[in-house]
Amino acid sequence: MDCIFCKIAAGIIPSKKVYENEHVLAFYDLDPQAPVHVLIIPKTHITSAAEITPENSAIVARIFEAAAVIAEKLELKDGFRIVSNCGPAGGQSVPHLHFHLLGGRDMTWPPG
């Protein structure tokens, strides 16, 4: 188990949890890019969005269900952004599917 997010999901590495159920874990990012920056991960290892299949795609729905709960819990009434980077060229730094939930400020486009 070399994956840092698998270790966080297993409780081997501590995190500041925001949300957890049997399938999904959400915790605060250690290098926040917005006043609210939460990472939402599946507890099952999937390397990236490029590995989503009919057999594992339900986890994406569970992640977005969690995002809605988290956004309400953190009072992101004015909106938020959800981002998933895919692969090194896409900016993915941890090879475990994860979504960044960003809020607490106005988001610009393109992202910055």
C-alpha positions, 0 to 999 in steps of 0.5 A: 500500500504505497498510495498516500490516499489509501493510507489516509482512508485506512486511518494509517495517516491522520487527516482532518476529516470533514465527511466519511461513510463506508465508500467515501472519505473527505478531508481538508487539503494540506495546501489549500487553494481557497478558504475551503479546500476539501479532498473527496476520495473513494476508499477503494483505490482507483488511479484516476478518472481514466480508470472509471468503468461500468463496474466502479462508476457508482463511486462517482455518484457517491462522491458527488452526493458527499460533495452536496452534504459537505457544501451544505455543512460548510455553508457554501451557499454562494457556490463552490467548484469541484475539480478532478485532475487526471494524469500527470499532464492534467495536474494529478499529483496523487495517483488516486481518484480524488475531487477538490471541493473549493469554496469560500471565495469567487472562483475565476475562469480559467482556474487560477 
